[in-house]
Amino acid sequence: MSLDANGDIRYRRTLAIGGVRYQEAPPVCNACERPVTSANLGHTYLEAATPDGPAGQYHTILCRDCCQPPVLADQRTRERFALVFGA
């Protein structure tokens, strides 16, 4: 799981193309911290870094159960997710 000893979500140290910082694999839901795969991927979006945090945008992931209403990501999004995380 991509959580550190404090229970915080770990992000890759290097920025991807476009300045995006992805989670370490395997990814977890930012809301409930359950593992996320392309089968239960609900929604993804980019969040700006905090002023005191590392540079770049953070890739935020929600599982389908944490989306209101519950939703499953479209096929294109699930395919991209699988390419990034191999999940």
C-alpha positions as a Python dict, from the first residue, in 0.01 Angstrom:
ca = {
    (1, 'M'): (0, 0, 0),
    (2, 'S'): (125, 349, -69),
    (3, 'L'): (101, 471, 291),
    (4, 'D'): (400, 570, 499),
    (5, 'A'): (456, 484, 867),
    (6, 'N'): (240, 783, 972),
    (7, 'G'): (-49, 669, 752),
    (8, 'D'): (5, 947, 496),
    (9, 'I'): (-22, 875, 125),
    (10, 'R'): (321, 849, -41),
    (11, 'Y'): (381, 1027, -370),
    (12, 'R'): (658, 961, -620),
    (13, 'R'): (959, 1186, -572),
    (14, 'T'): (993, 1268, -939),
    (15, 'L'): (746, 1476, -1135),
    (16, 'A'): (581, 1324, -1440),
    (17, 'I'): (537, 1514, -1765),
    (18, 'G'): (340, 1831, -1696),
    (19, 'G'): (460, 1857, -1336),
    (20, 'V'): (225, 1591, -1197),
    (21, 'R'): (317, 1399, -883),
    (22, 'Y'): (157, 1053, -884),
    (23, 'Q'): (106, 824, -584),
    (24, 'E'): (343, 537, -521),
    (25, 'A'): (205, 207, -650),
    (26, 'P'): (-27, 54, -555),
    (27, 'P'): (-248, 364, -534),
    (28, 'V'): (-507, 423, -263),
    (29, 'C'): (-823, 633, -242),
    (30, 'N'): (-743, 978, -101),
    (31, 'A'): (-1067, 971, 102),
    (32, 'C'): (-1084, 619, 253),
    (33, 'E'): (-728, 492, 180),
    (34, 'R'): (-852, 161, 34),
    (35, 'P'): (-655, 21, -262),
    (36, 'V'): (-774, 148, -601),
    (37, 'T'): (-754, -46, -927),
    (38, 'S'): (-898, 28, -1268),
    (39, 'A'): (-1195, -189, -1163),
    (40, 'N'): (-1303, 37, -874),
    (41, 'L'): (-1165, 372, -994),
    (42, 'G'): (-1424, 643, -943),
    (43, 'H'): (-1272, 985, -1013),
    (44, 'T'): (-929, 1140, -1054),
    (45, 'Y'): (-824, 1504, -1063),
    (46, 'L'): (-521, 1726, -1007),
    (47, 'E'): (-474, 1938, -697),
    (48, 'A'): (-230, 2224, -661),
    (49, 'A'): (57, 2177, -418),
    (50, 'T'): (41, 2355, -84),
    (51, 'P'): (272, 2655, -44),
    (52, 'D'): (493, 2468, 204),
    (53, 'G'): (491, 2135, 10),
    (54, 'P'): (696, 2004, -282),
    (55, 'A'): (637, 2160, -624),
    (56, 'G'): (396, 2014, -876),
    (57, 'Q'): (34, 1912, -892),
    (58, 'Y'): (-86, 1610, -698),
    (59, 'H'): (-287, 1336, -865),
    (60, 'T'): (-590, 1277, -640),
    (61, 'I'): (-777, 947, -666),
    (62, 'L'): (-1122, 851, -537),
    (63, 'C'): (-1267, 501, -542),
    (64, 'R'): (-1619, 464, -679),
    (65, 'D'): (-1764, 424, -328),
    (66, 'C'): (-1625, 763, -214),
    (67, 'C'): (-1776, 951, -509),
    (68, 'Q'): (-2117, 1103, -446),
    (69, 'P'): (-2316, 961, -613),
    (70, 'P'): (-2106, 645, -655),
    (71, 'V'): (-1959, 643, -1005),
    (72, 'L'): (-1721, 429, -1208),
    (73, 'A'): (-1465, 611, -1420),
    (74, 'D'): (-1509, 601, -1797),
    (75, 'Q'): (-1313, 349, -2003),
    (76, 'R'): (-1052, 601, -2125),
    (77, 'T'): (-973, 713, -1770),
    (78, 'R'): (-944, 353, -1648),
    (79, 'E'): (-705, 273, -1935),
    (80, 'R'): (-481, 571, -1852),
    (81, 'F'): (-486, 474, -1484),
    (82, 'A'): (-374, 120, -1576),
    (83, 'L'): (-85, 263, -1783),
    (84, 'V'): (40, 480, -1495),
    (85, 'F'): (-1, 226, -1214),
    (86, 'G'): (-11, -108, -1392),
    (87, 'A'): (-334, -177, -1204),
}
